[in-house]
Amino acid sequence: MKFNTKTIHGKQKLDPAYGAVIPPIYQTSTYAQSTPGEHKGFAYSRTHNPTRQALENALASIENGGYGLVFGSGMAAIDAVMKLLRPGDEVISNNDLYGGSYRLFTSIFEGYGIKFHFVDLQKAFSMEEYLTDKTKLIWIETPTNPMLNIIDIQACAAIAKKHKVLLAVDNTFATPYLQQPLGVRGRHRHAFGNKIYWRT
């Protein structure tokens, strides 16, 4: 499907209850279980529900991802990604990223033993001197907030792949129509986060 079609039909499924074309908003907190632990895919809305799943599928479709996860805010998504790391791990990131992200990294996660290198990523090659066997994540924000600097995602992805390091692309401004970090024509299969994109 082309982009315009994906925005309407991408990964959309008819509602199984009555065949509604537009998924209804499920306003329940719990779901009936035939026996403890056996249900139709949903047990408790805080963990998962059909409404949120429909949104995740729609976003994954326009992002060319195999799946997606949504969060209450971008900061919550960033927090979840950072919790994949362990004490002693290192992260390379923009030197001009969003202040909230910077404060989360330095005020919270540095306290848990994660080391951050803030680098001018407008020259992607400049990160290579900071790459070590402890580097687990390259975190880029593009366009940057608020300076609107553009980082070369393809160049960063090549470096990440070469060094077998995860790459996360955080994006506030560009829509999936203008920026597609996961690639086109389904070349990359996975997506994670609310405006955060994984590429391996």
C-alpha positions in Angstrom: 0.0 0.0 0.0 1.1 3.6 -0.6 1.3 6.0 2.2 -2.2 7.6 1.7 -3.8 4.2 1.7 -1.9 3.1 4.8 -3.2 6.1 6.8 -6.7 4.8 6.3 -6.4 1.1 5.9 -2.9 0.1 7.2 -3.0 -3.0 9.4 -6.7 -2.2 10.1 -8.9 -5.1 11.2 -12.7 -5.2 11.4 -14.0 -5.2 14.9 -14.6 -8.9 15.6 -17.7 -8.2 17.7 -19.9 -6.6 15.1 -17.7 -5.9 12.1 -17.3 -2.2 12.7 -14.9 -0.7 10.1 -13.6 1.9 12.6 -12.5 0.2 15.8 -14.6 1.2 18.8 -13.2 2.7 22.0 -13.3 0.0 24.6 -13.9 1.7 28.0 -13.6 -1.3 30.2 -10.9 -2.0 32.7 -11.1 -5.8 32.6 -12.2 -8.6 30.2 -14.1 -11.8 30.9 -11.9 -14.9 31.1 -13.2 -18.4 30.5 -10.8 -19.7 33.1 -8.0 -17.9 35.0 -5.4 -16.8 32.4 -7.5 -17.8 29.4 -9.2 -15.0 27.5 -9.6 -13.6 24.0 -6.3 -11.7 24.0 -7.1 -9.1 26.6 -7.2 -9.4 30.3 -6.7 -5.9 31.8 -6.7 -2.5 30.0 -3.7 -1.1 31.8 -1.5 -3.8 30.1 -3.3 -4.1 26.7 -6.6 -3.3 25.1 -8.2 -3.5 21.6 -8.3 0.3 21.2 -4.6 0.8 21.9 -3.7 -2.2 19.8 -5.6 -0.6 16.8 -3.6 2.6 17.3 -0.3 0.7 17.6 -1.1 -1.2 14.4 -2.0 1.9 12.5 1.2 3.7 13.5 3.3 0.7 12.7 1.8 0.6 9.3 2.7 4.2 8.3 6.1 3.8 9.9 6.9 0.6 7.9 7.2 -1.3 11.2 6.2 -4.8 12.0 4.7 -3.6 15.3 4.5 -0.5 17.5 4.0 0.4 21.1 2.3 3.6 22.3 2.9 5.5 25.5 1.2 8.3 27.3 4.0 10.7 26.3 7.3 10.8 24.4 9.2 11.0 27.7 7.5 7.8 28.9 8.7 6.1 25.7 12.2 7.4 26.2 12.2 6.2 29.8 11.2 2.7 28.7 13.9 2.5 26.1 16.6 3.6 28.6 15.5 0.8 30.9 16.8 -1.7 28.4 20.3 -0.6 29.4 22.3 -1.7 32.4 24.9 0.0 34.6 28.2 0.4 32.7 26.5 0.7 29.3 27.3 3.8 27.2 25.1 5.9 24.9 26.1 8.3 22.2 23.6 11.1 21.6 23.2 14.6 20.0 24.8 17.5 21.8 21.6 19.6 21.0 18.8 17.3 21.9 15.5 18.3 23.6 16.2 19.6 27.2 13.8 17.1 28.8 15.6 14.2 27.2 19.0 15.6 28.3 17.8 16.1 31.8 16.3 12.6 31.9 19.6 11.1 30.7 21.9 13.2 33.0 19.8 13.6 36.1 18.2 10.1 36.3 20.0 7.5 34.2 23.6 8.7 34.8 22.8 8.0 38.4 22.1 4.4 37.5 25.6 4.0 36.0 24.8 4.7 32.4 27.3 6.9 30.6 26.3 9.4 27.9 28.4 11.1 25.3 26.9 14.2 23.7 28.4 14.7 20.3 27.8 16.9 17.2 26.0 14.3 15.1 25.5 16.6 12.2 28.8 15.0 11.3 27.9 11.4 11.9 31.5 10.1 11.6 32.4 12.2 14.7 30.7 9.6 16.9 33.1 6.8 16.0 35.8 8.0 18.4 33.3 7.5 21.3 32.3 4.0 20.3 33.6 1.3 22.6 32.6 -2.2 23.5 30.4 -0.6 26.2 28.4 1.4 23.7 24.9 -0.2 23.5 22.8 2.6 22.0 23.1 5.5 19.6 20.3 7.9 20.3 19.6 10.5 17.7 17.0 13.2 17.6 16.2 14.6 14.2 15.0 17.3 13.5 16.4 18.5 16.8 14.3 20.4 19.3 14.4 23.4 19.2 17.3 24.0 16.8 15.8 21.9 14.0 19.2 20.5 13.0 19.0 17.5 10.7 20.9 14.3 11.4 21.8 11.9 8.6 19.8 8.8 9.7 21.2 6.6 7.0 24.8 7.5 8.0 24.1 6.8 11.7 22.4 3.5 10.8 25.5 2.4 8.8 27.8 3.2 11.8 25.4 1.4 14.2 25.2 -1.6 12.0 29.0 -1.7 11.6 29.5 -1.7 15.4 26.5 -3.9 16.2 24.9 -1.1 18.3 21.2 -0.3 18.6 20.0 3.0 17.0 17.0 4.9 18.2 15.6 7.9 16.3 13.6 10.3 18.3 11.4 12.7 16.4 9.1 15.5 17.5 8.5 17.5 14.3 8.6 15.4 11.1 5.6 13.2 10.3 6.0 9.7 9.0 5.2 11.1 5.5 8.5 13.1 5.6 10.7 10.9 7.7 10.8 7.2 7.8 13.7 5.9 9.9 12.7 2.2 9.4 13.1 2.5 5.7 10.7 2.0 2.8 9.0 -1.0 1.3 9.1 -2.9 4.6 12.9 -3.5 4.6 13.0 -3.1 8.4 10.6 -5.1 10.4 10.4 -3.6 13.9 9.3 -0.4 15.5 9.3 0.6 19.1 7.9 3.6 20.9 5.9 6.8 20.5 7.9 8.6 17.8 11.0 6.6 18.6 12.1 4.2 15.9 14.5 1.3 16.1 16.7 0.2 13.3 19.2 -2.6 13.4 
